[in-house]
Amino acid sequence: MAHATSPKGRRAAREATVAELGRALRAAHSAVLADYRGLTVADLTELRRQLRQGQVEFRVVKNTLARRAIQEVGLADLHPLLEGPTAFAFGLGDPLAPSRILSQAARALPRLQIKGGYLEGKVVSRDEVLALATLPPRGVLLARLVGALQAPLRRLAVVLQRNVLGLVVALDQMRAQREKGQGKG
């Protein structure tokens, strides 16, 4: 059996890291890459806690291993983002959670620099990540969509109800006139 300190052991460990990163890239709806240079251990610990609460997995991986995993998964367009220390924040639940949480953290921790990322397999720039962070959560967007779809239907129902009410009033008036006309004769 190869030990982690032997060349075979180190190679096996690197291969396992590449395979695990590849699995994480495939499983995640989105990921944000960030440079964490200059953050304290306490900063990173708090950041990891916030990310965990948002169902976001945070990993620091060597760029050479990240390049291999990215190549295997077919996200080669992420290669330019792998300069300097790189951390990955994988969105396992809400696809926008990594963008939101890291954007908030970057405002509080100026040394945390967002590099870019990907969303549903499409590579996005730093500016796009920051723009995605401003979008409301999925539930809010769905509620707005439902409201937008209901509004025209509600207006149609009101118009039809008025027309039906108008028809009922007109028929009632006609009935009343007929009754008057029959009463005279």
Secondary structure, DSSP 4 states (H G I P E B T S, - for coil): ---TTSHHHHHHHHHHHHHHHHHHHHH-SEEEEEE-TT--HHHHHHHHHHHHHTTEEEEE--HHHHHHHHHHHT-GGGGGG-SSS-EEEEESSSTTHHHHHHHHHHHH-TT-EEEEEEETTEEEEHHHHHHHHTSPPHHHHHHHHHHHHHHHHHHHHHHHHHHHHHHHHHHHHHHHHHHHHHHH-
